[in-house]
Amino acid sequence: MSISHQTNLTAAELNHLWLGYLHDTLVICEMTYFLNHVKDPDIRELLSYALQLSETHVEKLTSIFNKEQYPVPKGFTIKEDVDVNAPRLFSDSYMLVWLQQFGRLGMNAYSEAVATVTRQDVFAYFSQCLSETNDILKKSNELMLAKGLYKRPPSLPTPGGIDFVKSQQFLTGWFGDNRPLTSTEIINLHSNIERNDMGMATLIGYSQVARSKEVTRYFLRGIEIAEKHINVFRSILEKSDLPAPTGMKSEVTDSTKPVFSDKFMAFKGSELIGISLGYYGASMAGMPRRDVGVDYARLIAEIGKYAEDGGELLIKNGWLEQPPRAADRDELAKKKD
């Protein structure tokens, strides 16, 4: 069915378009820098493909904003936010894992956008982004498997038949013998270790090249939190005799020459924390064992405070761009005075 009139952008559509612009301008800076240092030809090809997609996204998003006479966000630029000629900070392996995480996070963001936008042109845009990101994820997974970098979740035994929970003990976990972890609990723990580990490696690199001591301290605190959370999740898996993913810290070089602007890195750090909060909440909702649920609750509180401090850091330095918001009726009324 065709719609004969063009409707104004909804709050959901503005939100996803605005966030999409910020994210794509951010990853353009990262990928341009990576391409100046990557040695592996296969990883270079995939980075080039991903960069081309993000550049096309920014062009399309700019066109939509201009058509709607809506201010184009500032976002990030290569000129202001990255020195592409700075020494290498991350290994090729880090770049490939980064591409995989880029694909995974993009799938989540674009699927949410497709589920909440309605205007035909915006729906078509995000549907295309979802398809492209699916391709990035597929290619990065295949490349990681080929290079022995893919961290497979644990395998599980095949049961003898269908069974049902027969006792409230399924939910307990503080006293006595704990039941084995379910597949949902395992994959959430495994994925949260992977994300924390990638985040920790990223913050290690950022802490080495940040110019501001305040920003450096913020990153060092984030490294400690990520390491603590990894140890909590790893301990839960190991108590069930399950393996945990290995670390990425060794994929950071010893360079201390500035690469990204402090604004760029502080924003990226806050973005990672915000994403973690969402994943922790979803993990907690799918965690029937009460003892592990309590672990998630206290870890959510910890990173929630860290996220709040990150927001204050961005605001203090004038780095937090104002997102689309509703009209302030009180402010409009006062303008008449």
TAKAQUI-V772033 format. One record per run of one state. SS is the DSSP state (h for helix, s for strand, l for the rest). FROM is the first residue (numbers start at 0). LEN is the number of residues. If there is no record, write none. Layout:
<<SS/FROM/LEN> <SS/FROM/LEN>>
This chain:
<<l/0/10> <h/10/25> <l/35/5> <h/40/27> <l/67/10> <h/77/4> <s/81/1> <l/82/7> <s/89/1> <l/90/1> <h/91/25> <l/116/3> <h/119/27> <l/146/21> <h/167/3> <l/170/12> <h/182/27> <l/209/3> <h/212/27> <l/239/9> <h/248/3> <s/251/1> <l/252/7> <s/259/1> <l/260/1> <h/261/24> <l/285/4> <h/289/27> <l/316/12> <h/328/6> <l/334/3>>
